[in-house]
Amino acid sequence: MTMTAPSRPRIAALPRDTAMRLAATEYQRFADTLRLLGPGDWATPTECPGWDVRAMAAHALGMVEMAASIRETNRQLKLARSRGGVFIDALTALQVNERAGMTPAQITARFAAQAPRAARARRRTPGFIRRRALPVLQHVGGREEAWTIGYLIDVILTRDPWMHRADIARATGADLVLTADHDGVLVADVAAEWATRHGQPCTLHLTGPAGGTWRHGDGGPLIETDAVEFCRVLSGRGHADGLLAVQVPF
């Protein structure tokens, strides 16, 4: 299988205004999801190894606090780098461990308070910062690649809570709110990036409220599945063959 990789750091394909609209809406939906969880839901295991719902929410809180403050960003990055190993694993472990003493109610309230600040800070990040490359290479599908700060801010920091919102819904049976104008736009961006990563002809038909149909090149296989399941598979949750084995970061 031919894999295409950018020679330059990966940039966001979404228009800036669209990316920031998705960010604000996703933060609100994640906050709403936390508010609706029952006392017994927080200890439910998720598909992320070693994480229950509470740990996943603590990680999400750590990410919005990092996004909301340059000082907090620098603090978390410095501590994560000092731990060594895979950087993203060190960062998420730090976020979970530092919030281990918080109650579910405290996590929920803190996330709701910090999320609007994170959305504003992301929206205000100037172009000359967004065009810079991240100082750490990212591990995607067994390979290391460079990202711009803008790709992290505009894309990944929204895909991350979106996927974890789906994780929490799968773990607890909570309702997963999906709409074409939000989730459908996010999924379409994932599908477009996936196509650039594998570089092969295919027709992709995704079902559900976030779905759609896209054709890439002439010929190739027809791939039909649920839109959320498509993203789960590309994120590395579960096993897939063929083009669906090409990972996309979340």
C-alpha positions in Angstrom: 0.0 0.0 0.0 1.3 3.4 -0.9 1.4 5.8 2.0 1.8 9.5 1.4 3.5 11.7 4.0 3.9 15.5 3.8 7.5 16.7 3.4 6.6 19.7 5.5 4.8 19.8 8.9 1.1 19.0 8.6 -1.2 21.9 8.5 -5.0 22.2 9.1 -7.2 21.8 6.1 -10.3 23.3 7.8 -11.0 27.0 7.3 -10.1 28.8 10.4 -13.6 30.0 11.2 -15.0 26.5 10.8 -12.3 25.0 13.0 -13.0 27.5 15.8 -16.8 27.0 15.5 -16.2 23.2 15.9 -14.0 23.7 18.9 -16.5 25.8 20.8 -19.4 23.4 20.0 -17.4 20.3 20.9 -16.3 21.7 24.3 -19.9 22.5 25.0 -21.1 19.0 24.1 -18.3 17.4 26.1 -19.3 19.5 29.1 -23.0 18.5 28.6 -21.9 14.8 28.5 -20.1 15.1 31.8 -23.1 16.8 33.5 -25.4 13.9 32.5 -23.2 11.1 33.9 -24.6 9.3 36.9 -22.5 8.5 40.0 -21.9 4.9 38.8 -20.7 6.0 35.4 -17.4 7.5 36.4 -15.7 4.2 37.3 -16.8 2.5 34.1 -13.8 1.2 32.0 -13.3 2.8 28.6 -11.6 1.4 25.5 -8.5 3.4 26.3 -6.3 1.0 28.3 -6.1 1.8 32.0 -8.6 4.6 31.8 -12.1 4.7 33.3 -14.5 7.5 32.6 -13.1 9.6 35.4 -9.5 9.3 34.1 -10.7 10.2 30.6 -12.5 13.3 31.9 -9.4 14.2 33.9 -7.3 14.0 30.8 -9.9 16.2 28.9 -9.8 18.7 31.7 -6.0 18.8 31.5 -6.1 19.5 27.8 -8.5 22.4 28.1 -6.5 23.9 30.9 -3.4 23.6 28.8 -5.1 25.2 25.8 -6.5 28.0 27.9 -3.2 29.2 29.2 0.3 29.6 27.7 1.8 29.3 31.2 -0.1 26.1 31.8 1.0 24.8 28.4 4.6 25.4 29.1 4.3 23.8 32.6 2.7 20.7 31.3 5.1 20.3 28.4 8.1 20.8 30.6 7.0 18.1 33.1 5.9 15.7 30.4 9.3 16.0 28.6 11.1 15.4 31.9 9.3 12.0 32.3 10.8 10.6 29.0 9.3 7.9 26.9 6.5 8.6 24.3 5.7 12.2 24.8 1.9 12.0 24.4 1.7 9.1 26.9 3.7 11.1 29.4 1.5 14.2 28.9 -1.8 12.4 29.3 -0.5 10.5 32.3 0.5 13.7 33.9 -2.9 15.2 33.3 -4.7 12.3 34.8 -2.4 12.0 37.8 -2.5 15.6 38.7 -6.3 15.5 38.9 -6.5 12.3 40.8 -7.8 14.0 43.9 -10.7 15.8 42.2 -14.3 14.6 42.5 -16.4 14.0 39.4 -18.4 17.2 40.3 -15.2 19.2 40.5 -13.9 17.9 37.2 -17.3 18.7 35.6 -17.4 22.2 37.0 -13.8 22.9 36.2 -14.2 21.7 32.6 -17.2 23.9 32.1 -15.4 26.9 33.4 -12.1 26.4 31.5 -13.5 25.2 28.1 -14.7 28.7 27.0 -11.3 30.1 27.9 -9.6 27.4 25.9 -11.8 28.1 22.9 -11.0 31.8 23.1 -7.3 31.2 23.5 -7.2 28.9 20.5 -9.1 31.4 18.4 -6.7 34.2 19.3 -3.5 32.3 18.5 -1.7 34.4 15.9 -0.8 33.1 12.5 3.0 33.3 13.0 2.6 31.0 15.9 0.3 28.6 14.2 2.7 28.3 11.3 5.5 27.1 13.5 6.3 23.4 13.7 5.8 21.6 17.0 9.1 20.9 18.8 8.2 17.2 19.2 7.5 14.7 16.4 4.2 12.9 16.6 3.8 9.1 16.4 1.0 8.2 13.9 0.4 4.7 12.6 3.9 3.5 13.4 5.6 6.5 11.9 6.8 9.8 13.2 5.7 13.0 11.5 5.8 16.8 12.0 2.8 19.0 12.8 2.4 22.7 12.8 1.1 24.3 15.9 -2.0 25.3 13.9 -2.8 21.7 13.1 -2.7 20.9 16.8 -4.8 23.9 17.7 -7.3 23.8 14.9 -7.8 20.1 14.4 -6.4 17.8 17.1 -7.6 19.7 20.1 -11.1 19.3 18.8 -10.8 15.7 17.6 -9.5 14.6 21.0 -12.6 15.5 23.1 -14.9 14.5 20.2 -13.4 11.0 20.2 -13.5 10.8 24.0 -17.1 11.9 24.0 -17.8 8.9 21.8 -15.7 6.7 24.2 -17.7 7.8 27.2 -21.0 7.2 25.3 -19.9 3.7 24.4 -18.7 2.9 27.9 -21.8 4.2 29.8 -24.6 3.9 27.2 -25.0 7.7 27.3 -26.6 9.4 24.4 -24.1 10.5 21.8 -25.4 13.7 20.3 -24.5 13.9 16.5 -25.5 16.5 14.0 -24.5 17.1 10.4 -23.5 20.7 10.9 -21.0 19.8 13.7 -20.0 16.1 13.7 -20.6 15.7 10.0 -18.1 18.5 9.3 -15.5 17.0 11.7 -15.9 13.6 10.2 -15.6 15.0 6.6 -12.3 16.5 7.6 -11.1 13.2 9.0 -12.2 11.4 5.8 -10.3 13.9 3.6 -7.1 13.6 5.6 -7.4 9.8 5.6 -7.6 9.9 1.8 -4.4 12.0 1.5 -2.7 9.7 3.9 -3.4 6.5 1.9 -3.4 8.0 -1.6 -5.4 5.2 -3.1 -8.7 5.3 -5.2 -11.8 4.4 -3.2 -15.4 5.3 -2.5 -16.2 6.0 1.1 -19.8 5.9 2.3 -20.4 6.7 5.9 -23.8 6.3 7.5 -25.5 8.0 10.4 -26.0 11.7 11.2 -22.3 12.5 10.8 -22.0 10.5 7.5 -21.5 11.3 3.9 -20.2 9.9 0.6 -16.8 10.7 -1.0 -15.1 9.4 -4.0 -11.3 9.5 -4.4 -9.9 8.7 -7.8 -11.2 6.1 -10.2 -12.0 2.6 -9.2 -10.9 1.1 -5.9 -13.0 -0.5 -3.2 -16.3 0.7 -1.8 -16.0 1.2 2.0 -19.2 1.5 3.8 -19.5 1.8 7.6 -20.9 4.0 10.4 -19.3 7.5 10.6 -18.3 7.2 14.2 -17.1 3.6 13.8 -15.0 4.8 10.9 -13.3 7.4 13.1 -12.8 4.9 15.9 -11.0 2.5 13.6 -8.8 5.1 12.2 -7.9 6.2 15.7 -6.5 2.8 16.5 -9.5 1.5 18.4 -10.1 -2.0 17.2 -8.6 -3.8 14.2 -9.0 -3.1 10.6 -7.5 -4.3 7.3 -6.8 -2.5 4.0 -7.3 1.2 3.7 -9.0 1.3 7.1 -5.7 0.3 8.7 -4.3 3.7 7.8 -4.4 5.7 11.0 -5.5 9.3 11.4 -4.6 11.2 14.6 -7.2 12.2 17.2 
